[in-house]
Amino acid sequence: RLAGSGRVDPATAPRVGRLVGARVLVIGSVRSAGARVTLDARLVDVRTGAVRPGGAEDATLDGVLAAEAALALEILQSLGVTLT
């Protein structure tokens, strides 16, 4: 609900993360140009406010779900999460 409200932006994300008890927030954007979609994610450390890349994927509209899955795996890898 917070993300959909428009009240969360990169400048306030660490404060919001502390309010909800998070350690890392994933923020990002979806951009489209014609039939192309770019998904971009960044990881924000709630304690320090440091921002690091989470990953990016470029896809056609038909491939956006595969791009979303690939980006999720990139984010998990950036966080040091090993899937079993």
Buried (B, 14 or more C-beta within 10 A) or exposed (E): EEEEEEEBEEEEBBEBBEEEEBEBBBBBEEEEEEEEBBBBBBBBBBEEEEBEEBBBBEBEEEBBEEBBEBBBBBBBEBEEEEEE
